[in-house]
């Protein structure tokens, strides 16, 4: 396959160029995208056709291949190693308690701290110790887009900030973010990632229970936890008519949200967005709750 190299943030700009072969997908390595070139046009290098892979599902965090669900077999591990050549393979069995600490097992190689690039931002973390919401990528970018399309200097509360999944792209799009995280290990990485991405002037980070750390008034509140509905009473003293609360849940929780909103003296319109399949017939969803 004949290709040219462009930065990943330039992909949209070159998509319709006359030299791009639309029948093939770009191959991304970090911040570089190798874009397939049509016959007869200048190309930078020739890549061997990529092998197809039909094995166990996994995703990459930095150089580590991560597997969820049931424990993989040795054959499945070998297939992943042969296909992607990771530095390690990590199995995440579950997330424990309110701190969302992973229960993990290193199945092959080195699965320690990684440097992961996503949508132009850098994240440092140890996937054995803290969660990284890989499946929420489109939702993270949707939040960044909403900030960019609205009031760019909006004050935003990120109540379950983790290592900065939503904080970093929102601050990068112009928001002033109050990021709160209860897990001290994740909080350490949150601080590091804020600095790594040059967003220290746009983010105020705090470690502790977000329900008690909320302060002042917010234009937007991100509640990226499946039990977010139960924390809504702590939010209402810190929002106003026109504020938007993004409530994550497993399955639609509109009735419970409306009940909480009305009990606080507000009314609301609710838009539901699907994030990803959580289990058969059940979706991880986000409810955009606009207060009035």
C-alpha positions in Angstrom: 0.0 0.0 0.0 1.5 3.4 -1.1 1.1 6.1 1.5 2.0 9.6 2.6 2.4 10.8 6.2 0.2 13.5 7.6 -0.5 14.6 11.2 -3.7 13.0 12.6 -5.2 16.5 13.1 -4.9 17.0 9.3 -6.9 14.0 8.3 -10.1 15.8 7.8 -8.4 18.5 5.7 -6.9 16.0 3.2 -9.8 13.5 3.1 -11.1 14.8 -0.3 -7.7 15.5 -1.9 -7.3 14.1 -5.4 -4.3 11.9 -4.4 -6.1 10.1 -1.5 -7.3 6.6 -2.2 -10.8 6.5 -0.6 -11.1 2.7 -0.9 -8.5 2.2 1.8 -8.3 3.4 5.4 -5.4 5.5 6.9 -3.1 3.6 9.2 -2.5 5.6 12.4 0.7 5.5 14.5 0.6 7.9 17.4 0.3 11.4 15.9 1.1 10.2 12.4 -1.5 9.0 9.9 -0.3 7.1 6.9 -2.8 8.0 4.2 -3.2 5.6 1.1 -2.3 7.2 -2.2 -4.0 6.7 -5.6 -2.1 5.1 -8.4 -0.1 7.6 -10.4 0.4 10.1 -7.5 3.6 10.7 -5.5 3.9 8.6 -2.4 6.3 8.7 0.5 6.7 5.0 1.3 5.1 1.6 0.6 3.6 -0.3 3.5 2.8 -4.0 3.4 -0.9 -4.8 3.4 -2.0 -5.3 7.0 -3.0 -8.7 8.1 -6.7 -9.2 8.9 -7.5 -10.1 12.5 -10.5 -12.1 13.6 -9.6 -13.0 17.2 -10.6 -11.8 20.6 -11.5 -8.2 21.0 -9.0 -5.8 22.6 -7.8 -2.2 22.5 -4.5 -0.5 22.8 -3.5 1.9 25.6 -0.1 3.1 24.6 1.9 0.0 23.9 -0.3 -2.3 26.1 -3.1 -4.5 24.7 -6.1 -4.5 27.1 -8.8 -7.2 27.3 -12.1 -6.9 29.1 -14.7 -9.7 29.9 -13.9 -13.3 30.5 -10.3 -14.4 31.1 -8.7 -15.0 27.6 -7.1 -18.3 26.6 -3.4 -18.6 25.9 -4.3 -19.0 22.2 -6.2 -15.7 22.2 -3.2 -14.0 23.9 -0.8 -15.4 21.4 -3.0 -14.2 18.5 -3.0 -10.7 19.9 0.7 -10.6 20.4 1.4 -12.0 16.9 -1.0 -9.4 15.3 -0.2 -6.2 17.2 3.2 -6.9 18.9 2.3 -5.0 22.1 4.8 -4.6 24.9 2.3 -6.3 27.2 -1.2 -7.8 27.5 -3.4 -6.8 30.4 -6.8 -8.4 31.4 -9.2 -6.1 33.3 -11.7 -8.3 35.1 -13.8 -5.6 36.8 -13.7 -2.1 38.3 -13.9 -2.0 42.1 -16.0 0.4 44.3 -16.5 4.2 43.9 -12.8 4.8 43.0 -13.2 2.6 39.9 -9.9 0.9 40.6 -9.3 -1.9 38.1 -9.0 -5.5 39.1 -6.3 -6.7 36.7 -3.9 -9.4 35.7 -0.8 -9.1 33.6 -1.0 -11.9 31.1 2.1 -11.2 29.1 5.0 -8.8 29.0 5.1 -5.4 30.7 1.8 -3.7 31.5 2.9 -0.8 33.7 2.6 2.9 33.1 1.8 4.0 29.6 1.8 7.3 27.6 -1.4 7.2 25.5 -2.3 9.6 22.7 -5.9 10.3 21.8 -7.5 13.0 19.7 -4.4 15.2 19.9 -4.0 14.9 23.7 -1.5 13.0 25.9 -2.5 10.9 28.9 -0.1 9.3 31.3 -1.4 6.5 33.6 -1.0 3.0 34.8 -3.8 0.8 33.4 -3.3 -1.6 36.3 -4.2 1.1 38.8 -6.6 3.5 37.2 -9.4 3.3 34.6 -9.2 4.7 31.1 -12.5 5.1 29.3 -11.4 4.0 25.8 -14.9 3.2 24.6 -16.1 6.8 25.4 -13.9 8.4 22.8 -16.8 9.8 20.7 -18.5 11.1 23.8 -15.3 12.9 24.9 -15.0 14.5 21.5 -18.7 15.4 21.6 -18.2 17.3 24.9 -15.2 19.1 23.4 -17.3 20.0 20.4 -20.2 21.4 22.5 -17.7 23.6 24.4 -16.2 24.8 21.1 -19.6 25.6 19.6 -21.0 27.3 22.8 -19.5 29.8 25.2 -15.9 28.9 25.2 -15.2 30.4 28.6 -18.0 28.4 30.2 -17.4 27.2 33.8 -17.7 23.4 33.8 -17.7 20.9 36.7 -16.2 17.5 35.9 -17.4 15.6 38.9 -15.7 12.2 38.3 -12.7 13.4 36.5 -10.4 10.3 36.7 -7.2 11.1 34.9 -8.8 13.8 32.7 -10.9 11.9 30.1 -13.4 14.8 29.8 -11.4 17.5 31.5 -8.6 17.6 29.1 -10.6 17.9 25.8 -13.1 20.3 27.3 -10.3 22.6 28.7 -8.5 22.3 25.4 -11.7 23.6 23.6 -11.8 26.6 25.9 -13.8 25.7 29.0 -12.7 26.6 32.6 -13.0 23.2 34.3 -13.3 22.4 38.0 -12.1 18.8 37.9 -12.8 16.6 41.0 -11.5 13.0 41.6 -11.7 10.9 44.7 -9.0 8.3 43.8 -5.7 9.8 44.9 -3.8 7.7 42.3 -6.0 8.9 39.5 -5.8 12.4 40.8 -2.0 12.3 40.6 -2.3 11.4 36.9 -5.0 14.0 36.4 -2.5 16.7 37.7 0.2 15.3 35.5 -2.0 15.3 32.4 -3.2 18.8 32.9 0.4 20.0 33.0 1.5 17.7 30.1 -1.2 19.2 27.9 -0.4 22.8 28.9 -3.9 23.4 30.5 -2.9 24.5 34.0 -4.5 28.0 33.5 -7.8 26.4 32.5 -8.2 23.7 35.1 -8.7 23.8 38.8 -8.2 20.2 40.2 -9.3 19.0 43.6 -9.0 15.5 45.2 -11.9 14.3 47.3 -15.7 13.6 47.2 -17.1 15.7 44.4 -20.4 16.1 46.2 -18.7 18.2 48.8 -16.1 19.9 46.5 -18.7 21.6 44.2 -18.4 25.4 44.7 -19.9 28.4 43.0 -22.0 28.3 39.9 -21.5 26.1 36.8 -22.7 26.5 33.2 -22.2 22.8 32.6 -21.8 19.7 34.8 -20.3 16.4 33.6 -21.3 13.4 35.7 -19.4 10.5 34.1 -20.3 7.8 36.6 -23.0 5.2 36.2 -24.5 6.1 39.6 -24.6 9.8 38.7 -28.3 10.1 39.3 -27.9 9.6 43.0 -25.5 12.6 43.2 -27.9 15.1 41.5 -29.1 16.7 44.8 -25.6 17.9 45.4 -25.5 19.6 42.0 -28.7 21.7 42.0 -27.4 24.4 44.5 -24.6 25.1 42.0 -26.5 25.5 38.7 -29.0 27.9 37.1 -31.7 28.0 34.5 -29.8 27.3 31.2 -27.1 25.1 32.8 -26.7 21.7 31.2 -26.0 18.5 33.2 -24.6 15.5 31.4 -25.8 12.5 33.4 -24.3 9.1 32.6 -26.2 5.9 33.4 -26.7 2.3 32.3 -30.0 2.4 30.5 -32.1 5.5 30.3 -32.8 7.2 33.6 -35.0 10.0 32.4 -37.9 9.4 34.9 -35.5 9.5 37.9 -33.8 12.6 36.5 -37.1 14.4 36.0 -38.2 13.6 39.5 -34.9 14.9 41.0 -35.1 18.1 38.8 -38.6 18.9 39.8 -37.9 18.3 43.4 -35.2 20.9 43.2 -37.6 23.5 41.7 -36.4 23.3 38.1 -37.9 22.0 34.9 -35.8 20.4 32.2 -35.6 19.0 28.7 -33.7 15.8 28.3 -31.9 14.5 25.2 -30.5 10.9 25.3 -27.3 10.0 23.6 -26.0 6.4 23.3 -22.3 6.0 24.1 -21.7 2.3 23.7 -23.2 -1.2 24.3 -22.7 -2.1 27.9 -24.1 -5.6 27.7 -26.7 -7.3 25.4 -29.8 -5.1 25.0 -28.4 -2.5 27.4 -26.6 0.7 26.5 -24.4 3.1 28.4 -26.2 6.4 27.7 -25.7 10.1 28.5 -28.7 12.3 29.3 -28.2 16.0 28.4 -30.4 17.7 30.9 -31.0 21.4 30.1 -32.5 23.2 33.1 -35.2 25.9 33.0 
